[in-house]
């Protein structure tokens, strides 16, 4: 076995770069810098446009899959979700005060979105989001990351924060982890 990169033959024109890629149930979903979303059901041998529901042309800056839902962060348009492996997209995150979504991440049973006005959390697969401003001091959240089961937020105020869970959330995550390992 030799470790190497293999091209997946996704060529999109005019002058569009492929940035984010996610996989869900064997389907590859890729975002482009000018032509929306493409998907492949044959390990990348053939790609088809899959941007139904997202205004075109669209710059997709982040694709993330969690469970059976795919999320796409679309520049200037907000957060979109797909429950059919990227075939059709609908607006996600009802409740976001500011639709300039800068980052998204899955953490436990939640989706977190970082925006120019702070952090938001969805506990219903992205259908609705609520602000989780406690401790951020009104700073915009530019990046979100999960490292060793801790959620971090990088902000406009040059600080990095970590999410402090309630005991109920910790118990729920522990139960989910236990369920997944048996």
VOBA-1610 file (N, C-alpha, C; in pm, whole numbers, padded with zeros to 5 digits, always signed):
BEGIN
Unk+00084-00118+00000Unk+00000+00000+00000Unk+00089+00125+00000Unk+00066+00214-00094Unk+00143+00337-00104Unk+00050+00455-00079Unk+00089+00544+00010Unk+00010+00664+00035Unk+00032+00763-00078Unk-00077+00808-00140Unk-00064+00905-00248Unk-00197+00974-00271Unk-00196+01083-00346Unk-00316+01157-00384Unk-00364+01110-00520Unk-00495+01102-00536Unk-00553+01062-00663Unk-00654+01168-00707Unk-00641+01221-00830Unk-00738+01322-00875Unk-00876+01259-00895Unk-00981+01337-00861Unk-01118+01286-00874Unk-01191+01347-00992Unk-01122+01418-01078Unk-01173+01466-01206Unk-01293+01560-01197Unk-01299+01643-01094Unk-01404+01745-01089Unk-01347+01871-01153Unk-01395+01900-01271Unk-01350+02020-01343Unk-01472+02109-01362Unk-01467+02229-01308Unk-01577+02323-01321Unk-01525+02452-01383Unk-01603+02506-01471Unk-01567+02629-01539Unk-01679+02729-01520Unk-01661+02856-01528Unk-01535+02924-01556Unk-01453+02945-01429Unk-01328+02924-01436Unk-01230+02949-01331Unk-01288+02936-01190Unk-01322+02819-01153Unk-01376+02793-01020Unk-01289+02688-00954Unk-01255+02712-00831Unk-01173+02618-00757Unk-01260+02536-00664Unk-01221+02412-00642Unk-01292+02325-00550Unk-01228+02343-00413Unk-01308+02385-00317Unk-01254+02407-00183Unk-01297+02296-00088Unk-01418+02302-00033Unk-01454+02202+00066Unk-01511+02075+00003Unk-01485+01963+00068Unk-01540+01835+00025Unk-01586+01759+00149Unk-01701+01693+00140Unk-01750+01609+00250Unk-01803+01480+00191Unk-01811+01378+00274Unk-01867+01250+00231Unk-01978+01212+00327Unk-02089+01163+00269Unk-02200+01118+00350Unk-02264+00997+00282Unk-02267+00886+00350Unk-02325+00763+00297Unk-02271+00728+00158Unk-02141+00742+00139Unk-02077+00707+00013Unk-02087+00811-00097Unk-02154+00922-00072Unk-02168+01029-00172Unk-02069+01139-00137Unk-01993+01185-00237Unk-01900+01297-00219Unk-01973+01425-00256Unk-01960+01528-00173Unk-02022+01657-00197Unk-01911+01761-00193Unk-01901+01843-00299Unk-01793+01942-00307Unk-01850+02080-00334Unk-01794+02180-00268Unk-01830+02318-00291Unk-01727+02383-00381Unk-01770+02480-00462Unk-01679+02549-00552Unk-01681+02698-00522Unk-01581+02770-00573Unk-01571+02912-00545Unk-01661+02997-00632Unk-01725+02941-00734Unk-01813+03023-00819Unk-01932+02947-00876Unk-01935+02816-00865Unk-02039+02738-00931Unk-02122+02651-00838Unk-02130+02685-00710Unk-02216+02611-00619Unk-02162+02476-00578Unk-02253+02379-00570Unk-02223+02247-00516Unk-02229+02142-00626Unk-02139+02044-00617Unk-02140+01928-00705Unk-02138+01804-00618Unk-02190+01692-00672Unk-02188+01567-00597Unk-02149+01451-00687Unk-02092+01349-00626Unk-02051+01229-00698Unk-02099+01108-00621Unk-02159+01014-00694Unk-02205+00889-00632Unk-02116+00772-00671Unk-02006+00799-00745Unk-01918+00691-00791Unk-01772+00718-00755Unk-01750+00760-00631Unk-01615+00785-00579Unk-01539+00891-00657Unk-01609+00986-00717Unk-01544+01098-00784Unk-01516+01078-00931Unk-01558+00968-00990Unk-01534+00948-01133Unk-01619+01045-01217Unk-01741+01075-01170Unk-01831+01165-01241Unk-01897+01258-01139Unk-01902+01388-01171Unk-01960+01488-01083Unk-02076+01557-01154Unk-02184+01585-01080Unk-02297+01658-01136Unk-02329+01775-01043Unk-02377+01884-01104Unk-02415+02001-01025Unk-02531+01962-00934Unk-02523+02008-00809Unk-02624+01975-00709Unk-02653+02098-00624Unk-02691+02206-00689Unk-02713+02332-00619Unk-02859+02372-00611Unk-02951+02280-00636Unk-03094+02313-00631Unk-03128+02369-00493Unk-03189+02487-00493Unk-03225+02553-00369Unk-03128+02662-00326Unk-03009+02665-00386Unk-02910+02769-00357Unk-02903+02861-00478Unk-02913+02992-00453Unk-02902+03089-00563Unk-02769+03073-00635Unk-02769+03090-00768Unk-02647+03077-00848Unk-02609+03213-00901Unk-02484+03240-00933Unk-02368+03158-00895Unk-02340+03174-00746Unk-02284+03073-00689Unk-02260+03074-00545Unk-02119+03029-00512Unk-02062+03096-00412Unk-01932+03057-00359Unk-01958+02978-00231Unk-01926+02852-00234Unk-01945+02766-00118Unk-01811+02755-00048Unk-01805+02810+00072Unk-01677+02816+00143Unk-01657+02705+00243Unk-01764+02633+00276Unk-01750+02524+00372Unk-01860+02423+00350Unk-01824+02297+00346Unk-01918+02186+00342Unk-01889+02100+00465Unk-01993+02060+00535Unk-01975+01976+00652Unk-02088+01875+00658Unk-02055+01751+00680Unk-02156+01646+00695Unk-02155+01595+00838Unk-02274+01578+00892Unk-02286+01520+01025Unk-02416+01440+01028Unk-02407+01319+01078Unk-02524+01232+01074Unk-02566+01211+00931Unk-02691+01245+00898Unk-02741+01230+00761Unk-02771+01365+00697Unk-02711+01472+00752Unk-02734+01607+00701Unk-02602+01668+00654Unk-02607+01736+00538Unk-02491+01808+00486Unk-02521+01957+00498Unk-02423+02034+00544Unk-02436+02178+00556Unk-02340+02247+00462Unk-02384+02359+00404Unk-02298+02439+00316Unk-02304+02585+00361Unk-02187+02643+00382Unk-02179+02786+00413Unk-02156+02857+00281Unk-02254+02939+00242Unk-02251+03006+00111Unk-02228+03155+00134Unk-02124+03207+00072Unk-02087+03347+00090Unk-02203+03440+00058Unk-02233+03528+00152Unk-02336+03629+00133Unk-02478+03577+00134Unk-02496+03447+00149Unk-02630+03389+00146Unk-02664+03313+00273Unk-02566+03280+00354Unk-02591+03213+00480Unk-02562+03065+00479Unk-02634+02994+00563Unk-02613+02852+00585Unk-02727+02773+00523Unk-02692+02669+00446Unk-02790+02582+00381Unk-02770+02440+00432Unk-02878+02360+00423Unk-02870+02220+00466Unk-02935+02130+00363Unk-02886+02007+00356Unk-02943+01907+00267Unk-02960+01777+00344Unk-03077+01717+00332Unk-03103+01590+00397Unk-03105+01475+00296Unk-03069+01506+00169Unk-03069+01401+00066Unk-02933+01394-00004Unk-02827+01396+00076Unk-02690+01380+00029Unk-02648+01489-00069Unk-02697+01610-00048Unk-02655+01723-00130Unk-02732+01743-00257Unk-02840+01669-00279Unk-02917+01684-00402Unk-03001+01811-00400Unk-03071+01841-00289Unk-03151+01963-00277Unk-03113+02034-00147Unk-03107+02167-00152Unk-03066+02248-00038Unk-03178+02341+00005Unk-03190+02363+00135Unk-03283+02462+00189Unk-03208+02549+00289Unk-03259+02671+00307Unk-03195+02762+00402Unk-03201+02701+00541Unk-03090+02706+00610Unk-03082+02653+00747Unk-03063+02770+00843Unk-03083+02744+00965Unk-03049+02842+01066Unk-03149+02952+01085Unk-03278+02924+01072Unk-03378+03025+01106Unk-03350+03070+01248Unk-03340+03200+01267Unk-03307+03255+01398Unk-03173+03324+01400Unk-03095+03309+01295Unk-02968+03381+01289Unk-02996+03530+01266Unk-02950+03614+01355Unk-02971+03757+01338Unk-02886+03812+01225Unk-02769+03756+01208Unk-02676+03801+01106Unk-02642+03681+01019Unk-02671+03687+00890Unk-02650+03571+00805Unk-02509+03561+00749Unk-02418+03641+00799Unk-02279+03628+00757Unk-02215+03518+00841Unk-02237+03395+00799Unk-02184+03279+00871Unk-02039+03261+00830Unk-01951+03263+00929Unk-01808+03254+00901Unk-01751+03115+00928Unk-01818+03036+01011Unk-01767+02902+01042Unk-01881+02815+01093Unk-01868+02685+01072Unk-01965+02589+01125Unk-01890+02465+01172Unk-01946+02401+01273Unk-01885+02278+01324Unk-01993+02197+01396Unk-01979+02066+01390Unk-02066+01977+01467Unk-01996+01948+01599Unk-02075+01952+01707Unk-02021+01924+01839Unk-02128+01853+01920Unk-02105+01729+01952Unk-02207+01650+02021Unk-02329+01637+01932Unk-02445+01669+01985Unk-02569+01664+01909Unk-02609+01800+01854Unk-02514+01894+01852Unk-02543+02031+01810Unk-02459+02071+01690Unk-02509+02172+01620Unk-02433+02240+01516Unk-02410+02381+01568Unk-02286+02427+01563Unk-02253+02563+01603Unk-02215+02643+01479Unk-02261+02767+01473Unk-02226+02857+01364Unk-02162+02982+01423Unk-02049+03019+01369Unk-01984+03144+01408Unk-02021+03250+01306Unk-02065+03366+01354Unk-02106+03475+01265Unk-02035+03603+01306Unk-02054+03707+01226Unk-01994+03836+01260Unk-02056+03895+01386Unk-02169+03842+01430Unk-02231+03893+01552Unk-02224+03795+01669Unk-02149+03688+01659Unk-02134+03594+01769Unk-02156+03450+01729Unk-02185+03366+01828Unk-02204+03223+01806Unk-02351+03187+01817Unk-02391+03088+01735Unk-02528+03037+01735Unk-02522+02886+01744Unk-02629+02827+01798Unk-02633+02683+01818Unk-02766+02628+01768Unk-02759+02515+01700Unk-02879+02444+01657Unk-02877+02306+01719Unk-02990+02267+01774Unk-03004+02133+01831Unk-03109+02053+01755Unk-03147+02102+01634Unk-03248+02034+01553Unk-03203+02021+01408Unk-03078+01979+01390Unk-03019+01955+01257Unk-03017+02081+01170Unk-03004+02196+01233Unk-02989+02319+01158Unk-03117+02389+01118Unk-03231+02339+01159Unk-03356+02406+01123Unk-03368+02542+01191Unk-03335+02547+01320Unk-03338+02674+01392Unk-03209+02691+01470Unk-03171+02817+01490Unk-03050+02849+01566Unk-03083+02951+01673Unk-03017+02940+01785Unk-03031+03038+01892Unk-02894+03092+01927Unk-02891+03217+01965Unk-02767+03282+02002Unk-02715+03222+02132Unk-02584+03201+02138Unk-02518+03155+02261Unk-02405+03254+02292Unk-02444+03376+02335Unk-02346+03483+02350Unk-02270+03483+02482Unk-02314+03407+02582Unk-02255+03415+02715Unk-02104+03397+02709Unk-02033+03497+02760Unk-01888+03490+02770Unk-01812+03545+02652Unk-01878+03569+02539Unk-01806+03617+02420Unk-01792+03770+02414Unk-01868+03840+02493Unk-01857+03986+02496Unk-01894+04051+02364Unk-01983+03991+02286Unk-02028+04050+02160Unk-01932+04034+02043Unk-01827+03959+02060Unk-01727+03941+01953Unk-01781+03851+01843Unk-01740+03879+01719Unk-01770+03791+01607Unk-01686+03664+01617Unk-01744+03552+01576Unk-01673+03424+01583Unk-01628+03386+01443Unk-01498+03395+01418Unk-01441+03369+01287Unk-01414+03221+01262Unk-01383+03146+01367Unk-01350+03005+01348Unk-01401+02923+01465Unk-01438+02800+01434Unk-01480+02704+01534Unk-01405+02574+01508Unk-01363+02507+01613Unk-01291+02381+01597Unk-01317+02292+01718Unk-01318+02161+01694Unk-01328+02064+01802Unk-01194+01992+01809Unk-01132+01999+01927Unk-01003+01934+01949Unk-01015+01854+02078Unk-00993+01725+02069Unk-00999+01637+02185Unk-01127+01659+02266Unk-01239+01658+02199Unk-01373+01672+02255Unk-01400+01806+02324Unk-01321+01908+02294Unk-01345+02044+02343Unk-01373+02134+02224Unk-01478+02216+02234Unk-01515+02311+02129Unk-01446+02444+02156Unk-01378+02497+02054Unk-01308+02626+02064Unk-01366+02724+01964Unk-01364+02852+02001Unk-01408+02960+01912Unk-01298+03065+01905Unk-01258+03099+01782Unk-01164+03208+01760Unk-01243+03332+01721Unk-01215+03445+01786Unk-01301+03563+01770Unk-01229+03683+01711Unk-01312+03783+01673Unk-01261+03910+01624Unk-01185+03987+01731Unk-01209+03955+01856Unk-01145+04028+01966Unk-01008+03971+02002Unk-00954+03884+01916Unk-00822+03824+01935Unk-00816+03726+02052Unk-00930+03677+02095Unk-00935+03578+02202Unk-00982+03444+02146Unk-00940+03338+02214Unk-00991+03205+02186Unk-01070+03162+02309Unk-01189+03111+02285Unk-01276+03067+02394Unk-01302+02918+02380Unk-01331+02853+02492Unk-01378+02715+02485Unk-01518+02709+02543Unk-01600+02618+02488Unk-01740+02602+02526Unk-01747+02526+02656Unk-01820+02579+02752Unk-01839+02512+02879Unk-01977+02449+02879Unk-01981+02319+02884Unk-02108+02246+02878Unk-02173+02239+03015Unk-02305+02227+03013Unk-02377+02200+03136Unk-02365+02052+03166Unk-02395+02013+03288Unk-02387+01872+03325Unk-02480+01787+03240Unk-02597+01841+03204Unk-02692+01768+03120Unk-02633+01738+02983Unk-02563+01838+02924Unk-02502+01816+02792Unk-02391+01712+02800Unk-02310+01717+02905Unk-02202+01619+02920Unk-02261+01479+02934Unk-02368+01464+03015Unk-02432+01334+03031Unk-02489+01284+02899Unk-02551+01374+02821Unk-02609+01336+02691Unk-02499+01291+02595Unk-02387+01363+02593Unk-02276+01325+02504Unk-02216+01192+02547Unk-02202+01171+02676Unk-02148+01045+02726Unk-02240+00930+02688Unk-02371+00953+02700Unk-02469+00850+02663Unk-02463+00820+02515Unk-02448+00924+02431Unk-02439+00906+02286Unk-02312+00829+02252Unk-02202+00861+02318Unk-02077+00791+02291Unk-02087+00646+02332Unk-02151+00621+02446Unk-02168+00485+02493Unk-02258+00406+02397Unk-02363+00469+02347Unk-02453+00403+02253Unk-02380+00369+02124Unk-02293+00460+02077Unk-02222+00437+01951Unk-02116+00329+01961Unk-02068+00297+02081Unk-01959+00201+02094Unk-02009+00060+02122Unk-02137+00043+02147Unk-02185-00092+02177Unk-02248-00156+02058
//
